[in-house]
């Protein structure tokens, strides 16, 4: 099972780095092209075109061996 250390992306259009830190924290970039949600519980993304076109994935996860 993976443990989410940080849940964040960078918008390729406006350059803003956005991060969700709590399970129901939905954060949208300033140009409203992409969003993150899920905090350290799950990685959720919303975008206008495609992941490849709209954002750079910056999240950090590690293997949780418990």
C-alpha positions in Angstrom: 0.0 0.0 0.0 1.2 3.5 -0.8 1.4 6.4 1.6 0.8 9.8 0.2 3.4 12.3 1.4 2.2 15.3 -0.8 -0.7 15.6 -3.3 0.2 18.4 -5.7 0.5 19.3 -9.4 1.7 22.3 -11.4 -0.5 23.8 -14.1 1.2 23.9 -17.5 -0.9 27.0 -18.5 -0.5 29.4 -15.5 2.5 27.8 -13.7 0.8 27.7 -10.3 1.6 24.8 -8.0 -1.5 23.6 -6.1 -1.7 21.1 -3.3 -4.5 19.4 -1.4 -3.6 18.7 2.2 -7.0 17.4 3.5 -9.3 14.6 2.3 -12.1 17.0 1.0 -9.9 20.0 0.1 -10.6 20.7 -3.6 -8.0 23.2 -4.9 -8.1 24.8 -8.4 -5.3 26.8 -10.1 -5.8 30.5 -10.8 -6.5 30.0 -14.5 -9.1 27.2 -13.6 -7.5 24.6 -16.0 -6.8 21.9 -13.4 -7.6 20.9 -9.8 -6.4 18.5 -7.1 -8.4 16.8 -4.3 -8.0 14.1 -1.7 -5.3 15.3 0.6 -3.2 12.4 1.9 -6.1 10.0 1.5 -6.3 9.7 -2.4 -4.9 11.4 -5.5 -7.8 13.0 -7.5 -7.3 15.3 -10.5 -9.7 17.4 -12.7 -8.6 19.1 -15.9 -10.0 20.7 -19.1 -8.1 18.9 -21.9 -5.8 16.0 -20.8 -3.4 15.3 -18.0 -0.4 15.5 -20.4 -1.6 18.8 -21.8 -2.7 20.5 -18.5 -0.5 19.6 -15.6 2.8 18.2 -14.3 2.5 15.6 -11.5 4.5 16.6 -8.4 2.9 14.3 -5.8 5.2 12.2 -3.6 4.2 8.7 -2.4 6.2 6.1 -0.6 5.6 2.4 0.1 3.9 1.8 3.5 5.1 -1.6 4.7 2.7 -1.9 7.6 
